[in-house]
Amino acid sequence: MTDLRSALERYLTMRKGLGYKYEYQSQRLADFIVFMEKNKATTITTKLAMEWATLPPDRHASWAIRLTDVRGFARHVANFDTRTEVPPVGILPGWKRAKPYVYSDAEIDALLTAALALPPEDGLCRWTYHTLFGLIAVTGIRISEAMGLERDDVDLDAGVLTVRLTKFGKSRLVPLHPTTRAALRHYADRRDARLGSRNGSTFFVAERGGRLRHQYVHRVFWRLSREIGLRRHGDRIGPRVHDFRHRFAIRSLLDWYRDGKDIEQQLPVLSTYLGHAYVRDTYWYLSACPELMQEAVRRLDRRWEDKP
């Protein structure tokens, strides 16, 4: 089994050397190796790959992703072990992109207000989540990008965020509205006054200092969304933190449509701002929102009406 472990190390080194972050894939493939060890298996087969990929049995959405990870690794191993089976494409249903939830202004206001009621009453937690969720809503940055901001990445004098080495390995600058700068400065003053020397290196910190953890941030969001009626207790699906980003993109496009701007020219700007690797990733927002489709149809109708 040590051969598969060493093969995985070489495979991950190669992928990361090509510029891929491969963080979650690394974790999943390490789990696959543990699974192979428990089964005393030294050769990857389609049967074993399927058994592992379909664990746990109630999370169908992740099955295809898990099998894709093994398929890439198996192709690598097959170069020096001809007994290796590469799981064929299409034996599991593909991953479907979640339909975004487009928050209303009232819903965002309610969620941010609810964050300010988080315990403890005199703690930093309520201000952390109020400011974190508010920043994502008004800038459209990813939650991982907001949580990963270092103190030096937030230039409140210039009004610019530096988002470093994000999802596709690129850094970018995100300008801030004056009201957003004021909110961030207010949070930074509270944070520094409360934590002093216990302050971590990140801009957003936990109650006692240090980095925020994804699982806790999502738990807080689920709690707040239940409190304001966005989801019921026990719901496994519903509005997500990531939907703040969708809302930002969709609202930007709607505003441009209504202002009569050339969307074809503006899309690359929005794509760069959001940190998308390809403009086609931004095009998806056009089909994800019925209101956007209506605006596109109206513009097309006007063009046809203007033709002689």
Buried (B, 14 or more C-beta within 10 A) or exposed (E): BEEBEEBBEEBBEEBEEEEBBBEEBBEBBEBBBEBBBEEEBEBBBBEBBBEBBBBEEEEEEBBBBBBBBBBBBBEBBBEEBEEBBBBEEEEBEEEEEEEBBBBEEEBBBBBBEBBEEBEEEEEBBBBBBBBBBBBBBBBBBBBEBBBBBEBEBBEBEEBBBBBBEBEEEEEBEBEBEEEBBEBBEEBBEBBEEBBEEEBBEBBBBBBEBBEBEEEEBEEBBBBBBBBBEBBEEEEEEEBBBBBBBBBBBBBBBBEBBEEEEEBEEBBEEBBBBBBBEEEEEBBEBBEBBEEBEEBBEEEEEEEEEEEE
